[in-house]
């Protein structure tokens, strides 16, 4: 019973940490050079580039999480 509660607290904590995480600037070296030169010229495309990278990075985690959730439900026998 206690272990089950601890698992729920761990999963909830993990979800909250991921959901409330701060924005990060994730760029490869070439993208970073282009974005920096654009910012020096007064452009706004660097922010869009960061947003695009983060958008593309999120979907593998969502896919793995969804597969893991259904695997967990199947192993526990909770499927309808």
C-alpha positions in Angstrom: 0.0 0.0 0.0 2.8 2.4 1.0 4.8 1.6 -2.2 1.7 2.2 -4.4 1.3 5.6 -2.8 5.0 6.5 -3.3 4.7 5.6 -7.0 1.7 7.9 -7.4 3.6 10.7 -5.6 6.6 10.1 -7.8 4.6 10.1 -11.0 2.7 13.2 -10.0 5.9 15.0 -9.0 7.5 14.1 -12.3 4.5 15.4 -14.3 4.5 18.7 -12.4 8.2 19.2 -12.9 7.8 18.6 -16.6 4.7 20.8 -16.9 6.2 23.6 -14.9 9.7 23.6 -16.4 11.2 26.8 -17.6 11.7 27.7 -21.2 15.1 26.6 -22.6 17.1 27.7 -25.6 17.9 24.5 -27.4 19.8 25.0 -30.6 22.5 23.3 -32.6 25.7 25.2 -33.3 24.8 26.2 -36.9 21.3 27.3 -35.9 22.7 29.2 -33.0 25.1 31.1 -35.4 22.3 32.0 -37.8 20.0 33.1 -34.9 22.7 35.3 -33.3 23.4 37.0 -36.6 19.7 37.6 -37.1 19.3 39.1 -33.6 22.2 41.4 -34.3 20.4 42.6 -37.4 17.2 43.3 -35.4 15.3 40.2 -36.6 12.8 38.1 -34.7 13.3 34.7 -36.3 15.5 33.4 -33.5 12.5 33.2 -31.1 10.6 31.3 -33.8 13.5 29.0 -34.3 13.7 28.1 -30.6 9.9 27.6 -30.5 10.1 25.2 -33.5 12.9 23.2 -32.0 11.0 22.8 -28.7 7.8 21.9 -30.5 9.5 19.1 -32.5 11.3 17.9 -29.4 8.1 17.4 -27.4 6.4 14.8 -29.6 8.8 11.9 -29.0 8.3 12.3 -25.3 4.5 12.4 -25.7 4.6 9.3 -27.8 6.8 7.4 -25.4 4.6 8.5 -22.5 1.4 7.4 -24.2 2.9 4.0 -25.1 4.2 3.6 -21.5 0.8 4.5 -20.1 -1.0 1.9 -22.2 1.7 -0.7 -21.4 1.2 0.0 -17.7 -2.6 -0.3 -17.9 -2.2 -3.6 -19.8 0.3 -5.0 -17.3 -1.9 -4.1 -14.3 -5.1 -5.5 -16.0 -6.9 -2.2 -15.9 -7.8 -2.1 -19.6 -11.5 -1.9 -20.3 
